[in-house]
Amino acid sequence: MSGSGSGSGSGGGSGGGGRTVRAGRRAVEVHRPDKVLFPAGDGGAEEYTKGDLVDYHRAVAPFMLPHLRGRPLMLERHPDGIDGPRFMQKNTPEHYPEWIDRVEVGKEGGAVRHTVCDDSATLVYLADQAALTLHRWLSRAGRVDRPDRMVFDLDPAKDDFEAVRTAARLLHELLDELKLPSAPMTTGSRGLHIVVPLDGRRGFDDVREFARAVADVLAAAHPDRLTTAARKKDRGDRLYLDIQRNAYAQTAVAPFTVRARPGAPVATPISWDQLDDPALHARRWSVADAVEQARTRPWAGLTDRARALGPARRRLNALHG
């Protein structure tokens, strides 16, 4: 047990089953901070409480918030911990404080009021709500139909990180040919996300079509290792190049968010050099040490290198027909 859930670093009082946490300019009440969200488990998985999650959110906020600000979120909530029921929450409940931002996004027959996380107080509040994993849109409020991120999800058939490592290198090489900057992130589950910053001028349909073309070229070049087959039964032992997140109203796990798995693993940005570390795997970092990795700023300058898709599409056509 990490033991930080009892009020360490709270900047306020605790008692009566609650704890007051200072986050930026606000004081946020955390209810039942000692509640276990991640039980200790087989294989040496550490136990973590709601208070531990709050402390992690406060510490990681400077590094996580730039990836969240202005983006609609879908919240993965586990009020009774990872062994209890899971709720995928799109609409912001009425009882959420007024100071938490929302964005209304149209859908067929109505609208959804998504939560937006723009500050550390909101991060703490979401931890209090047992929102373990934050899934973000690839576009921002005000331009929800224009993504500024493209994501390739490298999903192995088995828990085989060597296959993921190989696929990531191949994809990185192809994206470099297309002069598209990219950055890897462990998912905290089994694979990696490869993220490409875009200039936000194209719609989701164009971005997804381009991502599919890239995945098709890669799979065609390595048919024994890679596949774009959506059905599991058609994949065999090959790694799935999943581009489905590049669609309107779809989400991807946010950088530095916690996954609902034993040991509280974290989806963690890494540098391309770190891909060569033999100790690397998809659950390498947890709430215990992800902030240390965040401080190395592995994605420094990435968002300043956003690219248009037009030139990349022409290069892809020229290089691979």
N, C-alpha and C positions, 0 to 999 in steps of 0.2 A: 504493500500500500504506500502511495506517495505521501499521504498525510497532509497535503496542503489545503484540503477542502474545509478545514476548520476555521479559516479566516486569515491565513497568512497573507500579508501584503494587502489587506482589504482597504486600508485607509479609512476605516470606519468601524462602528461597533458591530458586535454579533451577539446573538442570544435569542431565546424564544424560538429556536429553529430557523432563524434568519441571519442574514449578514448584509451589511450595507457596504457597497463597493463603490469607490470613486473611480469614474471613467471619464476622462476629459473634464468637462465642466459640470457633469451630472453625477448624482449619487443614485445608484441603482440597487434596489432591494433584491437579494438573492435568497430564495426560499429553499430550505432543506439542503444546505450546501454539502452536508455529509452523506447525502443519498448516493449510493453506488450506481453509477451508470455503466461502468465497465468492470465486471467482476473478475477477480483473479481466476486464471484458467490453466488448462493443461499447456505444457510447453513453456511454462514460466511467465505467462502473460500477467502483467502488472494489473492491480486494481486501481481504478481511477473514479473519483467522485465528481459530482456536479461542481463542487468548489474547485477541483483541479481543472475542469473544463473552463470555468470562469477565469482562473488565473492564466491559463494558456491563451485564451482569447485576448486578455488584457496585454500580455507580453508580445503576442504576435501581431497585434493590431497595426502598428506602423508599417509592417511588411504586407499584411493581408488586405488592408483597406483599399490600396490603389487598384487591386484586382476586383473589387466589389462596387466601388462608388458608382452610383448612377445606373446600376444594372438590376433589372427585375430578378428576384430570387424565387426558387422553390426550396422550401425547408423540409428536411428529412428529420422528423421528430421521433424521439424514443422516450416518452415520459417515464417509463418504468425501466429504462436501461436497455442495453442491446439484446437482452433475453426476453424483453416484453414486446408488445405490439408496436408496429411502425406506422407513422402517419406522414404522407406526402402532402404538404400544405402549400397551396398556391395563393389562395385568398388570405389577406391580412385580417385576423379576427378583430372585432370591434373593440375588444378590451385592450388592445395594444396601445401604448401611450401615444399621444398626439405628436410628440417630438420625433417619432420614428417615421421616416419618409415612406411614401407609397407611390406607386405608379400604376395608373389604370391602363390596361392593355385590352384592346378589343378582341373578341372571339365570336364565333358563330352563335348568334342568339343572345349576346350580352357582352360582359366585360369582366376581367379579373383584376383585382387590386393587389398587385404583388408588393411584398415588402422589399424595401431598398435599404441596404446597410451602408450608410455614409460616415459613421463615426464609431468610436470605441464603445460608447454607451450602448449603442444598438447591438454590437457584438456581445457585450455582457448580457444584455436582456435576452438575446436569442439563446445564449448558453443556459440562462435560468429557465427558459422554456424547453430545455432539453432538445434544442435544434442541433443535433450533433453534426450533420453534414449540410453544408450550404451549396446548393446547385445554382450556378449563375447562368444567365442568358449570355450569348456571345455578342449581343448588341446592347445599346444603352437607351435609357428613357429619352424620349424626344426623337430618337431615330431607331425605333425598335425593329424596323424592317431592313436596317443596314448594318450587318455584322462587322465588327472591327477585329474579330478573331476568327481563325479557322483552326479546327481541331481534328487531328487524326488520333483515334483510340486504338492502340495496339493491344489486342485481346488474344492471349495464347489459349490454345485448346486445353492445355493443362497448366498447372502452376509451374511453368517452365520459364524462368527469367532469361536464360541464355537465348531462347528463341526470340524473346522480346528485345534483348540487347542487339541481336543480329538485325532484326527488322528495323529498329531505330537507326542503326548505322546506314542501312540501305536507303531509308527514307530521307535521312539527313543529306546523303550524297545527292539524291535526286533533287531535293529542294535547293541545294546549293547550285546545281546546274541551272535551275530556273531563277536563280538570284533572289530567292525568297529566304529571309532570315527565319530561323526557327529555334525553339527551345523545348527541352524535354522536362517532364514532370512525372515523378512516381505517382501512381494513383492511390496508394495505400491499400490496394486490393491485390491485383495480379500483374497488371501491365504498366504501360506508360502512356501519357498523352503527349503528343508533339503539337505545340502551339505555334501558329504563324500569325504575326500581327498584320492587319490589313488597314487600308486607308478609309474604309467604311463607305465607299462609293457604290459598291455593288450590292444587290439584294441577295437574300438567302438562296434563292434558286440558282443564281449564277455561281455563288460560292460552293454550294453543294455539288453542282455539276463539275466544277473544276476539281474539287477534292476527289470526286469519283474518278475523274480522268487520271489523276495522279496515282490513285490506288490501283486502277486497272493496269496502268503501265508497269507499276512495280510488281503486281501479281503475275502479269504475263511474263515478266523477265525471270521470276523465281516461282514457278508454278508448284514446285514441290514443297515450298516453305510457306508461301503466302496465299491468301484467298480473299476475295470480296464477297463470297457467298453469304447471304443474310441468314440462311437456314443452317442451324448447327449440324444437321445430318449431312449436309453437303460439304462440310469443311474438313472432315477427317481430323488428322493431327496437325493441320496447318494453322498458322496464326491468322486471325481475322483482322483485316484492315477496315476498321469501322469508321465510316464518315457520316453516319446518320445524325450526329449531333449538330451538323451544319444545316439545320432546317429551322424555320420559324417556330418559335415557342418551345424548341428543344433546349436542354440545358446541359452543362458539363460541370463536374465537381470543381469547386473554386480552389485556386492555389492556397495552400496552408489550411484547408479545412480538414476536419477529423472524420474518419470513416467509422461506421458502426460495426467494428470488428474487435475481437479480443486484443487487448493491449493498446487500444486507441491509436492506431496508425494514422499518419497524416499524409495527405496528398502534397508532395513537396517538390517545388522547383529545384532543378539541378543544372549544372553546366554540362556542356557536351563532353568536357574532359572527364567528368565524374562517371560517365557511362563506362569507362574502362576500369573502374574500381571493382575488383573481384568480390568485394563485400557488399556491393550494391544489390538491392532487390526492391520489389514494389512496396514493401512494408518496412523499409530501412529506418524511417524516422517515425517517432510517436510524439505525443504531447510532452514527453519528457525531454526531448532534445531537438525538435524541429526548429525551435527559435534560434538555436546555435547555427543551424544550416541557413536560416533566413538571413542572419547577420552577415553572411558571406556575399549576399546579393547576387546570386547566380544569374539572374535575368537582367542585370544592370544594363540600361540603355535599350532594351528590347523594344519597348513601345515607341521609341524615337525612330525606329527603323521600319515603320509600317509601310507596306508596299501596295501598289495597284495590281490587280489581277490580269489586266490586259496584256502587258508585256510578258508576264509569266506564261500566259496561255499561248502566246505566239512562240515562245521558246519551246514549250512542251510540244507543240505541233511540229516545229522545225526539227527537234531532236528525235522525236518518237512517233511522228506521223499521226 
